[in-house]
Amino acid sequence: MTLETLRLDDPRDDEVLVRIVGSGICHTDLAVRDQQLPTPMPVVLGHEGAGIVEAVGADVTHVKPGDRVLMSFNSCGTCPCCHDHAPTYCYNFFPHNFAGARADGSFTLHAGEEPVHGNFFGQSSFATYALATARNVVRVPDSAGAVPLERLAPLGCGMMTGAGAVLRSMKVQAGMPIAIFGAGAVGLAAVMAAKIAGADPIIAVDLHENRRALALELGATHALDGRDDPFGKIAALCPQGLAYAFDNTGLGSIIESAFNLLAPRGVLGIVGASDPTAMLTFNETAFMGGGRTVKGILGGDSDLFGFLPELIEHHLAGRFPYDRLIGVFPFEQINEAIEAGESGAVVKPVVVMG
């Protein structure tokens, strides 16, 4: 990795300039790096940024210079989903998050006079400064004033997605069984949220022994090795079937097998990033006759200004100890941070700006 000095636009009327303190590293960043998503390259990535407001545009009223803020995904604010407080399903999600520029095609970053792709998730937080919008910047509550910003950063995507999938998308009910396939950052956030919801049993499935152990510490009642017949063991634990199954592996064989474990009216939530050409097959009679639901989930159905403060309050109360997943690296060691995340040595790497 080489570090370059780029020029960032001044904020427009609806934009916020943020000095980045820390940024989580998410699988979506790596999917763009590996060209699994069509964001143009080269690009400044990063979409779990946390920092301090430096300047705001004329129309921004909810934050001011000096405020501690989190950044998350961007949205248009005008489509039916945005009007219905469901911005993760914004009709214009791609141009506002993945286009490598503003939705109107203009660039926020420049090398000299040459444009550089940025505005990733309305921020591009792998940098010392990011230009975001009023819609994707959330002020950190005063109650969290003692929590370092780099520890809050992962809430903006991975933690929000896993917890929101359980608490908002699937609306998990107390006393009902859930299985969570994949115990990385998103899966472990789901485990913690399932404990908050009172689910029972809470079954985590993963290949890594350290992540299975951590799942048990964070609220799972059972942790199964994905190589040792987890579906048979789940069927034995829950002979009436699962009320909820949550996949964040993106593997079709796992998703289809999880569907087959659902009880009548069971819900299967999917957030894993599959290959764009991947297809799924479910038995129509089982799907329709049991009233089962297969639900694609983006961002945990999160309305940022309500859900992120809610997660912070859960954390402050000790119910959502997601900080146990974090490994902190100086920004200059971003390659080592990514390697630690990909190897499983660290569940959620976070880079801190110097």
N, C-alpha and C positions, 0 to 999 in steps of 0.2 A: 504494500500500500504506500502511495505517496500522498503527501498533504499539499493542497494547493490553496492559494488565496483567490477567492471569487468575490465578485461584487453582487450585493443583494439589493433589489429595488427598495425604494422608500415605500412604506405602507400606503395602499390606497384607502379610500374612505372606510371600507369594511374590513380592513386588514390590521393585523397585530404583529409587531416585530418583537420576537422573544429571544433573549440570550439563553442559549441552551446550557443547562447544568448537567443533565444526564439523559441518556436515551436507551431504552430497552432494545434488544435485538430480537426480531420476530422471524418466524419461518417465512412469512410473506416477503420480507426483505431478501431472503435467500432465494425464493422462487423467482423473483425478478432478476437477481444476479445470474441465476442459471437459465434465464430466458424461458421459463415456464409460463410467464405472464408477459403480455405484449407492451410493456412500458419501454419506450425508446432508450437506448444506451448511447453514450455513457450518461449516468444519472447519479445525483446525490439522493441516497435512500434514507431510511429512518422514519418511523411513524409512531414511536412511543416516547415522544419528547416531553421533558419537563424543564421549566426554566423560569426566568424572571422577565416580566414585560419591560421592554425598553421604550416603545412608542406605540401609539394607537392612531388609527384613522379617525376622521371626523365623526363617523357614524357609530363608532364603538363606544358603548356606555357601561358595559358590565365588568370591564377590567380597566386598569389604569397603570401607568408606569410604576414599577416597584412591586406590583402584585406577583405572587408565586402562582404559577399556572401549570396545568397539564394540557397536552394536546392529543387529539385523537383524529378519527377519520373526518373528512369533509363531506358536505352535502349541499344541495342547491337551495333548499328552503322554500321552493315554490311548487314542487310536484305533489301529487296526491299523498304519497307516503310521508313526505316531510310534513305536510299539513296534518297528517294523522299521527304525528309524534312517532314515526317509524323511520327515522333517517337512514338506518343501515340499509334499507331497501329503496333508497333514493333512485328515482327513474334515471337520474343523471350521475350515478355513482362513478362510472368509469372516467368521464372527463374531469371530474372534480378530485380524483384520487390517483389514477394510473396513467394519465396522459403525458406526464413529464413537463407540463406547463399548466398555466391557469386554464380554466374551462373555455375562456375566449381565445385560447391559442397563444397568449402572450407569455413571455418567460419571466421568471422571478430572479434567476441567477445568470450571471455573465462572467466570462473570462475575457477581460478587456472589453472589446465590442462584440465578441462572439457569444451567442446564447448557449447556456448549459441547461440540460434537462434537470428539473427539480420539481418543487411543489408536490412531492410524493405524499399522498394522503393529506394534501393541503398543508405540508410542513417541511419535509426533508430535514429531519433532525440529526442526521449524522454530520453535524456542522456546529460551529460555535454560535451561529445565529440562524433563526428560521423565520420565515414570513408565513403566518397562518391567517385565518379569517375569524371573524367574530363567532362563526358557527362551530368552529372546532377547537376553541380555547376555553378551558374551564378553570375558574379561579379555585385555588385550594382553600378549603375552609380554614378559618382561624384556629379551629380546634386541632388541626394537624400541623400547627406551626413548628412543633418540635421534630417532625418527621423530615429527614433529609429529602430533598427533591429527587435525587437519583433513586431513592427507594420507592417513590411514588410513581416514577415514570412508567413501569410496566402495566399500570392500571389502564392505560390508554388503549390497549388492544388485547393482548393475550389474557390477562386476568379478567378484563371486562367480558371477553367472549365466553370463556368457560363458565364464569359465575352467572352471566346473563342467560346463557343457554339453559341453566338449571332453574334459576329464579324467575326469569321473564319469559323465555321462549317456550319451554316445556311446562313451566309452572308446577314443579315437582311438589307433591303433597306429602305430608308427614305420614310415616308408617308404611310407605309404599317402596317397593324394591327398585333400585337403579343399578345398572352396570355401565361403567365408563371405560371405554376402550382407548388406551393411550394415556400414560400418566406423565406427560411432559407438562409444560407450563399451563396450557389450556386445560388438560385433563385434571391436573391437581387443583386448579381453581374450581373446576366442577365438583371435585371431591369435597372441598371446603364448603362450597355453596350447598351441596346436598346435605351436609351435616347441619348447616344453618336451617335448611328446610325441614329437617327431621326425617329424611328418608331412611328406610331400614328394610333390608340390608343395603349397604353401599359397597359395591364390588368394583375394584379397580383391576384392570388387566394391562400388563406391560411386560416387555422383554427384559428390562433392566432391574436387577435385584435392588439396587439402591433406591430406585423410584418406587418400587413396590413397598419397600420399608417406609419411605417417606409418606406414601399414601395412607398407610396404617396409622402413622403418627398424626396425620392431618384430619382423620375422620373416617377413613374407609374401615368397614368391618371385616372385609376380606380383600386380599390382594393375590391375584392369580398370575402365574407365569403364562404368557401368551403362547409358549411352545408346548404346554402340557395340558392339552384338551380343555381349554377354558370354557368352551361352550357346553361340554358335557357336565362340567362341574357347576356351572351356573344353573343348568337345567335341574341338577340335583338339589341345589340350594333353594331354588325358586320353582317348585314343581307346577305351580299355577301360572308361571310365566312372569316376565318382567313388566312392570308398569312403565318403566322408562329405560331406554338404552341411548347412550351418547357416544358417538364415534368422532374422534379427532385424528384418526390414522389416515383417512382417505383411501383405504384399501377396500376394493369392492368385495372381496371374499369375506372380510370381517363384517362389513355393513350388511351383506345378505344373510350371513349367519346370525347376526344380532337381530335382524328382523324376525327370523324364525323362532326367536326366544320370547317374542312379545306376547303378553297376555291380551285378551280382548280389551279393546280401547287403549292398548299400549301405544306409546309414542317413541319413535326413533328419531333422534336429532342428529344431524350431520353437519360438521364444520370442517372436516379434513379436506385438505387441498388435493383433489384427485387430478389425474391427467385430463386435459380438456376434452379428450375423445372417449373417456371412460363411460361405460354404461352399467346400469344396475338391472337385475332381474328379480322380481317378486311374484309370488303366486297370487293371482288375482282374487281367487276365492278367499284365501287367508287375509288378504289386504282389505277387501270389501266386507266379507262376512263377519270379521271380528271387529270392525269399526276401528281398525288400526290407522295410525298416522305416521307418515314418513315426512319429516320436516327439515328442509334446508334452513340453516341458521347463519346469519351474518352478524358479527359484532355483538352477539348475545341479545339482539333486539333492543339495543341500548339507546335510550334518549340521554345524551351525555350529561346534560345539566341536572338530571335527576339521579341517574344511576351511579356516576362516578363519586359524588359526595356520599351516596349510600354505602358504597364499598369502602370508602375511607372510614366511615363511622363504624362499620363492621370490624375493620382492621383495628381501630383505636380501642374497641371493646374486647379485642382478643379473639373474635369469632372468625377472622379471616387473616391468618398469619402468613400471608403470601411472601413476606420478606425472607422467609426461610428458603425460598427457591432461588434467591438472587445471588449471583457472583459478580462483583464489581471489578472493572478493568479500566485503566486509563485509556482515553480515546486512541492514543498512539498504538495500543495493543488490540485494536479492533479485530485483526485477523486471528489473534490468539483467543479472543472472546468468542468469535464465531466457531472456531475449532472446538472449544470447550463445550459449546452448546450442541454442536453436531455429534460429538462423541458421547454425549450423555454425562460428562463430568460435571457440568453445571446445568441446572434446569433452565434458568432464565439469566443469560448474561446481560449486563448493563454497562455501557461505557460512560465514563465521566470526562467532561471537558476540562482541560487544564486552565 
